[in-house]
Amino acid sequence: MNGRPTKLCIEDQALLCLSYWRKYRILFHVATSYDVSEPAVSRISRHIEDCLIQSNLFNLPKKLPEAESIH
């Protein structure tokens, strides 16, 4: 990650992302839980997403399914 290093270890960064993605919590609540700023949460989640995508072990759908088809 470029810029100022985060005070969270990589494991905590992964947990931060998982809690953000799992419950779609707002950045403020995630930031408060991990004692970091909202921009830090955004940077960390973007960094972790980029790493997962670059690993080629994960892929994201090009288009999300329509709401009616989700059960």
C-alpha positions in Angstrom: 0.0 0.0 0.0 1.3 3.4 -0.9 1.4 6.3 1.5 1.3 6.2 5.3 1.4 2.7 6.7 -1.6 1.4 8.6 -1.3 0.6 12.3 -3.2 -2.6 11.7 -1.5 -5.9 11.0 -2.5 -7.8 7.9 -4.7 -10.2 9.8 -6.6 -7.2 11.4 -6.9 -5.6 7.9 -8.5 -8.8 6.6 -10.9 -9.0 9.6 -11.8 -5.3 9.0 -12.6 -6.1 5.4 -14.6 -9.2 6.3 -16.7 -7.3 8.8 -17.3 -4.5 6.3 -18.3 -6.9 3.5 -20.3 -9.3 5.7 -22.6 -6.7 7.2 -22.2 -3.8 4.8 -21.5 -1.6 7.9 -20.9 2.0 7.2 -17.2 3.2 7.2 -17.8 5.2 10.4 -18.7 2.1 12.4 -15.9 0.0 11.0 -13.4 2.8 11.6 -14.7 3.1 15.2 -14.4 -0.6 15.8 -10.8 -0.7 14.6 -9.7 2.7 15.9 -8.8 4.0 12.5 -10.1 6.8 10.2 -12.8 6.3 7.6 -10.4 7.0 4.8 -8.1 4.3 6.3 -11.0 1.8 6.1 -11.6 2.7 2.5 -7.9 2.4 1.6 -7.5 -0.9 3.5 -10.6 -2.5 1.9 -9.5 -1.4 -1.6 -6.0 -2.8 -1.0 -7.3 -6.2 0.2 -9.8 -6.3 -2.7 -7.0 -5.6 -5.2 -4.8 -8.3 -3.6 -7.6 -10.9 -3.8 -8.3 -10.0 -7.4 -4.6 -10.1 -8.4 -4.2 -13.5 -6.8 -6.5 -15.0 -9.6 -8.0 -17.2 -6.9 -11.2 -15.1 -6.7 -13.4 -13.5 -9.3 -16.3 -11.1 -9.2 -19.3 -11.3 -11.5 -19.4 -8.8 -14.3 -23.0 -8.1 -13.6 -25.0 -8.6 -10.4 -28.1 -10.8 -10.6 -31.5 -9.0 -10.6 -33.1 -8.6 -7.2 -36.0 -10.9 -8.2 -33.7 -13.8 -9.0 -32.0 -13.7 -5.5 -33.6 -16.1 -3.1 
